[in-house]
Amino acid sequence: MKTKSILSYVDWIQEDQKEMLSQLETWSNINTASTNTEGLQKQMKLLKQAFKKLNGKMEEIPLAPLEQVQSNGKIKHAPLGKILSISKHPKAPIQVFLGGHMDTVFSPSNPFQTCKRIDDNTLVGPGVADMKGGLLIMLKALEALEKSPWGGKIGWQVLINPDEEIGSMNSASFIRAAAQHKQLGLLFEPAYPDGSIVSSRKGSANYTVVAQGKAAHVGRDFELGHNAIVKLARLICEVNDLNNPSGGITVNVGVVKGGEAVNIVPDLASCRINIRAVNLEDFFLIKETLLNILTTLNERSDVTLNLYQQGERSPKIFDEAHRNLFVNLRKTSLILGSGIDWKPSGGVCDGNILFEAGVPSIDTLGAIGGKIHTQEEYILINSLVQRAQLTALFLMQLESMSNAHE
């Protein structure tokens, strides 16, 4: 099909920019912190209304409560929102997974709660880039696909989860299940501020370590106590020595708690650790080394170190399957008059889960923006239309791409 004719199926999206912006502001003004179930349910209702126009099979999937390890080692359960699943054309020869998340990092007590236009092309607001703008791009791209001659030839399933910002721990199994029998995945995390997209991603795992010692009065019975803070500090020092930024390995101790008063030998202390690595070999090695350090330290004193893992995403490698996918996306972008580049990221997302499931994916097809996870998060408004057109065209060309590889 000629370039001019295929563009006619996405040109109309430009006319919807004002509507898309208004919808984005409405969505982003709803607080959807990962454990704010009331806000997540409000967002769910609006998402269902918006995606209803696609006439797909729609389903709400409840998630089990989140297990949170407290600083004293006790487990607390927090309710989570629901997954929204929409699917259509399950018997089409090409099947695509489209993913996104409705949660943000901003708690209900955070002062950053509403959107603000700072110029003609910039909108600042919670989640505008990460990733409510991306959800709109996904919706508009699918709408364009369904209106085109390629609609019934591409089967798709949308999965929008409520817990991505806290590691997708309870939704990961549903993502893996939905990814089965899909040829590729498209996720709508924000692009880089320069418009480029993410190629490879580090792996990431989070841990909580709780040190259990024995309390004693410092003046009378100091020698009877077992200092949990000192033991934990030894672990922290050894763990910190594992860092090798030039080799793509980072180990960060981000939270430390312990003690009640200086005249009491502390019997409890805890820390939270994040590990990241570029490749699978280093990722598993750093995990094994952490366990060995813990085991060795537990053999040396009366303070016990207990390790709790809280979420893991393996590295996403930019292999040949991904390279082919990205090259085809670049070819599509040239039809729209601008190329697209890619580069690695140290961040993680549900694209890591898709890689683990064996599904190649492009995971930053969302809005162009920046300063995510801060009170200055922004998007470039015109990227809503640009990325929706790009995604729609890419979907429309999947059939010809598939035939070219056969």
N, C-alpha and C positions, 0 to 999 in steps of 0.2 A: 504494500500500500504506500502511496506517495506521501512524502513528509507533510505536504500541505493538508491532505485529507485527515491524517492522524491527529494533527494539531487542532483540527476543528472540534475534536471530542474533548479537548481540555481548555480551549480558549474561554469558554463560558465561566470557568472558575474565577477568573479575574473579576467578573461582575459581582461575585459573592464575597469580596474581601471585607466590605463594611459589615455584612451579616456575620462573617466569621469572627471579626474583631469583637463585635458586641457579645457574641456567644462566649468567646474566650474570657472576656471581662467578667461575665456572669459566673462562669465556672471557677475562675481564679479567686473570686471574692468569697467563695465558700471554703472554709478551713477544712482541709482533708489530711490532717496529720495522720500518720499510720495507725494510731490507736484511737483516733477520734471517730468512733463508729457512727455517731449521729451525723457528723459532717459527711462521712463517706456514704452514708445512706442517701443523703440529699443529692450528692453528686451522682450516685447510682441512678436515681430517679431521672435526673436530667440527661444522663448518658443514654438511658433506655429510650427516652423520648426522641433524642437526636438520631440514634442509630435505627430507630423503627422504620425510617424511610427506605432502608435497604431491603426490607422484607425477608430478612434471614431468620433462622431459628434462634431464638433468644432464651438464655437460661442464666439464672443467678445461682452461683455455687458457694455455699457457706464454707468458711474455713474454721478449723479447730482453734481454740484460744492459743495465743502465743505464750511459750514458756520463757520467762525471764529470770535469769539467775541474779539474785540480789547480792549485795556486798558481803552479807553474812553467810552466803552459800545456800540460802533457802530459795525455793522456786516460787515465783509469783506468776499467776496466769492472767493474761490481759486479752479481752475480746478483740477480734479483728473484724473488718468488713467482709464483704462478699466479692467473689470474682464475677465479672460479667463476660459471658461467652455468647458470641453470635457466629453462626456458620451458614454457608450457602453453597449449593452445587457440590455436594459430597461425592458425586460420581464423575465429575469433570476430570480429564486426564492430567491436568496440572493442579496441584494442591499447595496452597501457600498459608503459612502461619503469620498472622499479624498481631503484634503484641504491644502493650503499653501499660502504664500504671496510673491510677487516679490519686495516689497518696503523694504528699509532699513532706518536707522535713520541718515545716514550721508548726509549732505547737499552738494551741488556742490562746496561750498567754503571750505569744510572741507579738510585738507591736506591728509586725509586717503582715497585714491582713487584707489589704485592698490594692487595686491596680491604679496606676497613674500614667497618663501620657506625658512624656517629657519633650517630645518633638513630633513632627509629622510621621516619622517612621519608627519610633521607639516606644514600646510599652513596658513599664516596670510593674512587677507584681509577683506575688507568691505562686510559683508553679507555672508561670506563663511559658517558660521554656521547658522546664523539667516537671511534668511534661504535658500539661493540659493543651498547650499549643500543638504538640505532637498528636494528641488524640483527635483534634480537629482536622489536622492534615490527613490522618488515616481515614477519617470519615469521608472527607471530601474526595479523596482519591478513589475510594471504593464506590462512591456515588457516581463518579465519572466512569469508572469501569463498567458498572452495571448499566449505564445508559448507552454504552458503546456496543459494537458488534461482537466484542470479545467477552462480554459479560458472562454468558453461560459456559464459556470454554475454560474459565479459571475458577476453580473451587477455592474457598478460603474459610478460615476460622480466625475470628478476632478473640483475643483473651486479654481482658483488662483487669489487672490484679490490684489489691489494696495494700500490699505490704512490701513493694519493691525497695522502698527507701530504708527498710530495716532488714534487707537481705533476701526477701522472697522465701523465707524459710518454710512457710506453710503453703505457699502457692507453687513452689518449685516442682512438686510431683505432678501437678495439673498441667504445668507448662510442658514437662517432658511427655506426658500422655498426649497432649494436643499436638505436639511436634511429630508424633508417629505418622508415617506415610505422607509427610510433607516434603516437597522438593527443596523448599527454601523458607527462610524466615525474614520478615521485615519488622523492625522495631523502631519506635519513634522517639527515642531519646534525642535531646538537642544536639545539633551540629556544633562544631567549633565556631567561635566568633567570626572567623574568616570564611566560613561556609564549608570548610573541609569536613570529612566524616572520619569516624574511627575505624581503623583496620583491625589491629590486634589489641587485646586487653590482658592485663596482668590477672593472675588468680589472686583471690583474697579469702582469708579465713579470720574469724574473730573468736577470741577466747577470753574467759574469765578465770583467774586464778585466785583461790581463796586459801589463805594461810591460817591454820588453826593451831594456836599455842596454848599457853596456860597463864592466867592472870595471877599477879601477886603484888603485895604492897612493896613499893620500891625501898622504903626505909627499913621495914622489919624483915621481909622475906624475899628480898631481891633474887637470891640464889635459887629459890623454889619456882620462879617464873620461867616461862619460855617465850621469848619475844617474837611475836608473829611478824612485826614490821621488819626487824633485822633479817629474818629468813627470806621474807619477800623481796627485800632490797637486794640480797645476793642473787636471787633469781633474775630480777630486773637488770642487774649489771651484766649477767651472763647472756641474757636474751638480747640486750642492746648490742653486744659484741658480734651478733650474727648479721648485723647490717652490712650490706654491700651494694650501695646505690649504683655504682658503676656497672655492676653485674645484674642490675634489675631486681635486687632483693632488698626489701625494706621490712623492718620489724619495729613497730611503734607501740610504746606503752602510753596509752592515752588517758587513763583514769587510775588514780591510786587513792585508796581510802584505808584508814586504820587508826586505832587508838582512841582513848577517851580523855586521859589526863596524864600529865608528865610524872605524877607520882604513882602510876599504875603500870606494871609491865603489861603491854598489850597482848591480848590473847587472840585477836582477830585482825586481819588485814586482807585487802584484796586489790587486784589490779585488772585492767582490761587491756588486751593485746590484739593488735591487728598485724597479720603477716601478709606480704604480697611478693609475688615472683613472676617473672616473664614467662618462663617455660615450665612444663609439667615436672621435669626432673628436679629442678631447684625447689619447686613448690612442695613436692612430697618430701624432699630432703630436709627442708626447713621445718616442716611439721614433725618429722621424725626426730630431728635434733632437739626441738623444743621438748618433746616427750622424754628424751634421754636426759636432758638437763634436770627436768623435774624429778625423774626417778633417782638420779644420783643425789640430788639435794635431800630427798626424802630419806635416804639411807644414813644421813650424817647427823641428824638431831631429833629432838622431841617435838619439833614443829612439823605438822603435816601440810603439804601443799596439794590442794585438790584442783584439778583442771576440768573446765567445762567448755565445750565447743559450742558456739552460737552462730551457726551459719557458715557456709563455704561455697565459693564459686571457683571452679578450676580455670586456669588460663584459657583464653581464646586465641588460638594461633592463626596467623594469616597464611593459610595453606593455599594450594593450587585451586581448590574449589572456591575459596573466598576470592582469590585474585580474579578468576573468571567472572564471578558475580559482579565485582567492583568495576572491571573493565566494561562489562555490558551496561552498567549504570552510567559510566562516563560517556559511552556512546549515546545513551538516551539523553543525557544532559546537553550534549552538543546539538541535538535536534532543537532544543529550546534556546540555543544561542550562547550557552556558557558551559565550560567544562567543570569537572568536579575532581578534587584531590582528596587524598586520605593520608592519615598518619596514626601511629599507635597512641594508646592512652594507658595511664596507670590506674584509671578508674574501672569499676566493674558494673555490670548490669545484667539483665536477663539474657543478653546475647551470649554470655558465658555459659549459661544453662543450655541454650540451644546448641552450642558447639559440643558440649559434653554429650548431648543427645544425638550428635552426628548430623545436625542440620546446618548447612552454611547460611549465614545471615548477614544482612546489613542492618546495624542496630542504631544508626543515628540519622534517620530520615526525617527527624522532627525539625522544629523551627531553628533558624539561625539566631543565636543569642549568646548570653554569657553571664558571668558572675552568679552562676547557679548556687543554691544553698546559702545565699547571702541576702541581706535586705536590699540589695541593688540588682537582683535578678531581672533580666530584661530579654525581650526578643525584638528583632527587626520585623515590623509588621508585614512588609511586603514578602517576607519569606514564607508566610502562611500559604499564599497562592503559589509561589515558586515551587515549594517542596510538595504541595499537593499535586501540581501539574507534573512534576518530575516522577513522583510515585505512580500516578495514574498511567502515564506513558510507559513506564517500566513494566507495570502489570500487563498493559495491553500488548506489549512486545514479547511476553514470556513464551508464547506459543512458537513464534518464529525463532527465538533463541534456542528453544528446546529442539526444534527440528534441525537447527544448524549444528547441534552437538551430537546428533544421532549418526 
